[in-house]
Amino acid sequence: MASSQIKNQHLLWRAGFGPAVEQLQDLVKYTPQEYYKALVKASAGEPRYINIASDDLLQLYESYLAPGKRGRLTADDRRILNRKQQAAVKDLNLYWLKEMIASSGQLREKMAYFWHGHFACRNRNLFYNQLFLHTLRKNALGDFRVLLKEVSQSAAMLYFLNNQQNKKGHPNENFAREVMELFTLGRGNYTENDIKEGARAFTGWTANPRGAFVFNKRQHDDGVKNFLGKKGNFDGNDILDIILEKRHTATFITEKIYRFFVNDEVDKDRVQALSEAFYKDYDIGKLMERIFTSDWFYDEKHIGARIKSPIELLAGIQRMVPMRLDNDNALMNLQRILGQQLLYPPNVAGWPGGRSWIDSSTLMMRLRIPQLFNDKDQMNVKPKQDDDVMMGQKTDGMANIPAKQKAKPAKPVAGAGLINAKIDWPQYVDKFEKVKREAIFSTISNYLFQVNAARVDTVATKYIDSDNRDAYIRSVTIQLMSTPEYQLC
């Protein structure tokens, strides 16, 4: 049976982004149930809306929304707007990552992170992105029915899945297909005819340039539809209600949550029991409580059974070792090299996760990250080119701004390979003040690993600086974080 400390680490990694340095001494003081109650309390209430738009970008965007202005945009106008939007979306990415690292609302941010992969969406419009992210964060632990409908009516998702092109007489099936296949029912639980009829019901669903949902009645097909065994003059909301009535939806969502938070190896009986309870009210918070407070969640087969995603790895290191990063370009490059950029999922299916995070190049970079944070070492690995075609989007949420010119390749950014992390080592070292020198290695190892790492000491000790106590603590931490065992949670 796992110790109380291991159980709490397990909980903090699965329900958040790992233990923070200030929590180390508390891991043996509280039960997992007490920790979970604290996580729920810290994540209660609606999160603050993240608005990182600069005044000049906001003024520029507002001026383009003025009546008659958008149709007269010059090529230079478009380039300026696109460049500022692209830079701002990057800033939003980094701001949210910092929330994952520093926020006390770990459970909320982790659930929002899960939904970001589930409702995978890409959009170059900063304001649509900000609205979409807030939708995920405020509903992360709430009613799945509300979350589904708000996501389905968000400007970011409607444009990403081309529903602005879905009009009476000329339906676009992309949105309806993905809502059923990836967001709710799962493949095999609907027919091609259901997709066609569902698409008819979603005709006229679009959004205005400010990101507000718009129902264009003139473009809506108000004829009778046959959908999932029901017949009627359905609109988009009716379609979502019918989907939510199907038990397959509760099962599909529950199984995906189980894979993400518990284990890739699914216990069908366990999922069935959880989904039956979830189906009754679609309460996400209650579902997570059933998982995180159950005895089986802490079975040894679930501990250390998942490979940390790139975001979990980057956030977890920074929670354990307090630091300030001066080079945001390097942090963005790290996300790209490791294969996961927040707000930039590879496609509408999101990131596959699991073993897909690891290949020969990404593993070597993962093992090197702690050294990059600690040293002035420079990344010499180029990020992979992003070959995503944005689901065929032509306008990306800016329907009246034509994009006639191809984007030019980005120019190299000076110093983009340097992390320039300022680590607060005194704050970290102080946590081991009462630990005897001979017990430091094992103590730090117990904090960092949830798996049996008996052979790590024979490798890590070769590179440890033993000049003094502080140097020893620092180097032990960096070396242990640079092992394959640290990649698991």
N, C-alpha and C positions, 0 to 999 in steps of 0.2 A: 504494500500500500504506500502511495506517495506521501511524503511528509507535508505538513501544513505549509511550509515555505514553498515547496514545489507546486502545491495546489494553487497558492496565491499567485505565483509567477505565471502559471498556466492560465489562470483567469485574467490577469492583467495583460497578457499577450493576446488572448482571444477576444476579450471584451474591450480592449484598448490597444495601445501601441507599446506595451511593455512597461515594466516598473521604472519609475523615475528615481533619480539618485536619492532624493529625500525620503523615499519609501523603503529603502533597503532594510533599515532596522525594524520596520513595522511588519515585515513579511511573516514573522513568527508570532506576532502579538495578537493577530486577529484571525478569525475563521474566514473561509471563502464567502460564506453567507453574509458576514458583516462587511466584508470588502465590497460585495456586490451591492448591498444596500447603499453604501457610500457612493458607488459609481452611479447608481440610479438617481440619487439625490443631486449629485453634481451635474447631471445631465437633464434635470427637470427644467421645464420652462422653455420658451421659444428662444433660440439663439439670436444673437445680434446679426443683423443683415450686414454682409461683407460688401462694402462699396469702396473700391480702390480707384475709381475713375478720377483722373486728374481734372482740374477745372478747365484746362484748355481742351482736353478731349471731350468733356461734357458740352462745352460751348460749341465746339466744332460739330458734334453730333446733332445738337439742337438746331444749329443753323441749317444743317442738311435736311432736317425734318420740316422746315418751314414750307408752306404751300408753294408749289411750283419750283422749288430749288433743286430737288433731287434729280429731276429730269435734265437739268442743265449742268450736271457735274462734269468737270473736265477730267482728263486722264491724271493730271497732277492732283486734283482734288481726291480722286479715288486712291491714288498711291499714298497720300498723306493720311487719309482716314484708315486705310488698311494697315499701314505701318504702325500707327498709334494703337489701333485695336489689337494687333498682334502682340505688341509689347505689353499692353495692359492685361491680356489674357495670361501671359507669362507671369505677370505680377500677381494675378489672382491665384494661379497655381501655387506659387511660393507662399502666399499669405495663408492659404488653406493648409499647406504642409506644416507651416509654423503653428497653426491652430492645433493640428494633430499632435505636435510635439509638446506644446506648452499648456493647452487647455485642460482644465480640470474635468470638463465634460467629455472624458475619454469614450464612454459608451456611446454617446450621441455621435461623435465624430467617426468612430469605428463603424457604426451602423450606416451613417451617411456614405462612408467610403465603400461599404458593401453595395449599397443601392447605386452608387456611381458606376460600379462595374455591372450591375444588373440592368439598370436603365442607361446603358452606354450611349453617350451622345457627344457629338463634337460640333462646335459652332465658333466661328471667328468673331461673332458679335459679342463684345464684352458684356453689354447690358443684358443680353439674353442669357449669357453664361452666369452672371451674378444672380439673376432671378431663378434659374434652374438649380444652382447650387443651394440657394436658400430653401427652395422647395424640398430638396433632399434632406437638408439638415433639420428643418423644422418638423418634418413628418417622419424622421428616421425611426422613431420609437412609437409612432402613433397608429392610426387606423390605415391599414393597407389600402382600403377602398378609397380613402381620401388621397393618399399618396398616388395611387394609380391614376385617378382622374386629374389631379393637378399636373402630374408629369405629362399625361396625354394631351392636356390643353396648354402646355408650355410652348412658348415661341421656339425655344432651342430644339425641342424634339419634333415639333410639327415641321420645321424647315429641314431638319436633319433627315427626316424620313419622307420628305417631298410632299407632304399633305397639302401644301399651298397649291399644288398642281392637281389635286383631287377635286374634280368638278362634275356636276351633273352631265351625263352623257359622255364624259371622258374620264372615268374613274382611274385613279392611281392606286394600285393595291399595296404599295410598299408599307405604308403605315399600318393598315389593318393586319397584314401578314405578320409583321414583327411584334405587334401587340399580343397576338395569340401565340406565336411560336416561341418568342424569347422572354416576354414579360409576364405571361399569365398561364396559359394552358399547357404549353410544351408541345413539341412536334408529335403528331399522331392522334391528337385529340380534337381535330377539326378537319374539315374537308376543303378542297379548293373552292367549292361553291360557297362555303362559309366565308372564305376570304373575299370573294367577289361581292357577296351581299353585305359583308361588313364594310368594305370599302365604299359602297354606295351610301351606307349610313353615315360615314365620316366625311362625305362631301360637304364642302363649305366651311370646314374647320380650318382656320388659319389664325394669324396673329398680326397685329399692327406693328409699325416700326418701333414703338416703345415697349413691345413685348407683351402687350395685353391680348388675351384670347379674343378672337372675333368669330362669330358665327355668321357667315354670309348666306343668308336665306335664298338669294337668287341662284347661288351655285349649288344648293342642296337638293339632292334627289329625294323627294318626299313620297316616292312610291312605296308599295308594300315589299318588304324583304322577308326572305326565309333564312333564318340564322340559328344554327345549333338547335334545330328542332322546333323553333318558335317562329310565328308568322305575325307581322305587324308593320305599321308605318314607323320603323325604328330610326332614331337618330344616334349619334355617337355615344351619348350617355346611356341610352338603352342597351346598346351593344356591350358596353363595359359592365352594366348591371347583370346582363345575361351571363357574361363570362364569369363574373364573381359568384354566380349561383352554382357554377359547376365545381364539384369537389376536386376535380383535377387541378384547378387553380391553386387551392390551398395546399394540395400535395406537392405540386411543382415548386411553389415558393418555399415550402418547408424543407424539401429535399435540398434545394440550392443553399439555403441557410445552413443546413446540417453539414453539407460538404465544406462550406466556407469556415464555419466556426467550430466544427467538431472534428470531422475526419472525411477524407476523400472516399474511404471505404464506408458505404452507406449501410446502416442497420435498418432494413426495410420495415421491420415491426416497430422499431422506435419512431421512425419517421411517420408511419401510419398513425400511431397514437398521438403524436404531436400535431399532425395535420388535422386530425378530427377535432381537437380542441381549438385549433387556429381557425378552422372553418366556421365555428359558431359565432365569432365576433371579429375576426381579422385584426385582432389586437397584436401588433408587433411586439410591444413591450412585454406583454404576458407570455408570448412565445419564447422570447429571449430569457425571461425569468425561469420558465420551465426548464430550459436547457442549462443555464448557468448555475442554478441552485440544486440540480439533481446530483445524486451520488455518482451515477454512471458517467457524467461529464468528466469526472476526475479519475476515471479508470486509467491505468498506466498505458493502455493501448492508444489512448487519445493524446497523451502528453508527449510533446516533441515529435508529433506525427505529421506536422505540416512544414513545408518549406516557406520561409518568410517571403512575402512579396517584396519587390524593390522598395516600395513606399514604407512597408512595415520595417524593413531593415534600416533604411535611412532615418526614419523617425525614432526607432528603438535605440539606435546608437546615440542620438542626440538627447534622448530622454535620460539615458544612463550617464552620459558624460556631458555635462552642461557646456555649451559652446555657442559662439556667435560667428556666423559665416558672413564674410565680406564680399564674396564673389558669387552672386546669384547665377551668373552664366554657367559657372562650373557645376552648380547644383542641378540646373536644368540638363546639362550635358550628362551628368550621372544618371538621371532618370531615363534619358534616351538610350544610353549605353546599356543599362540594365533591363530595358524593355518595358518600362511603365512610366508614362507621363500623365500626371493628373490633368483632367480635362481634355486629354487626347487619346481616348481608347482607340485601338487599332481598327475597330469596325463596330457595328451595332451589337455584335455578340459579346463585346467586352474582352477582357483578358482571360485566356483559358486557365491560367494559374497552375498550381501543382508543380509537376516536374518540368513544365514548359519554361519555368523561370531559370532553369539551369541548363547551360551548355558549356562547352569548353572555354569560350571567351567570357561569358558572364560570370561563371564561377571564379575565374581568376581575378576579375575585377571586384567581385564581392569580397574576396579574401583580402584585397588590397585597400578597401575603403577606409578601415580604421587607420591605416598608415597614412593615407592621403589626408585625413582630417588632422592627424597629429603632426605631420611633417610639412615641409615646403615642397614635397614631391609634386610632380606635374603629370597630369593624365596625358598619356600618349596614344590613347585609343580613340578613334573617331566615332561619334555616334552614327548609328545606322540611318540611312536615308528613309524618310517617311514616305512610303509609297501609297498611302491611303488616298482614295479618290473622293472622299467625303460623300459616299453613298450617291455619287452622281450629281451632287448639288451644283447648280449653276450660279446661284445667287447667295447662298449661305445666309439667309435671313435678311438680306438687303435687296428685296425683290425689285426695286426700281433703280438699282445702281448696277448698270451693266459692267461686266468684267471682261474687257476685250483683249487685254494683254496678259500674257503668261507671267507668272511671278518669277523674278530673277533669283538665282541661287543666293543664299545668305552669305555675306562676307564673313571671314573669320573674325572673331572677337579677341582682341588682345588680352592675354592673361586668362582666357576661358578655361585653361587646363589647371590653373592653380585654385585650390580650395580656399586658402587663406582663412582657416578656422582659428578663432581665438578661444582656446579651451580654458575653462575655469577649473584648473586642476586642484587648487586648494579646497574648493567646495567638495569635490569628489574625494580627495585624500582624507579629509576630516572625518568621513564616515567610517574609516578604518582605524581611527585613533586608538581604540581600546583593543584592537586585535593584535595578538602576539605575532612577532615576525614570522615564526615558523608556521603560523596558521593563515597567513595572508593569501597565499596561492590558493589553497583549498576554499577559503571563504569567498574570494572573488569568483572562483570557478563555480561555486554553488549559486551565486547570484546570476551568473551569465548563462549557465547551461541548465536545461531541463532533462537532458539525456545523459546516459552514462558516458563520461568522457575520461575514462581511466587512463587512456594512453596519451592524452593530450600533454601531460606534464613532461613526457620524455622529449617531445618536439619543441614545445614552447619555451622550456627552460634554457635552450641553447641560445636564445636571442634576448634574454631578459637582462636588463641593466640593474646590477646589484650594488652600485656605488653608494647609495643611501636609501633610506626607507621610502621617501617620496618617489624617487626614480624607480624603485622596485615596484611600487603600487601602480605607477603609470604604465610601465612597460609590461607588467603582468596583464593588465587590463587590455592593452592594445594587442598583445600577442594572442590572448585567448579569444578576443573578438575576431581575430584573423584566421580562425580555424573553421573547418566545415561544420563542426558541431554547433557553432553559433548561428548557422543558417537555419536551424530548426526551432520551432516553437510549438 
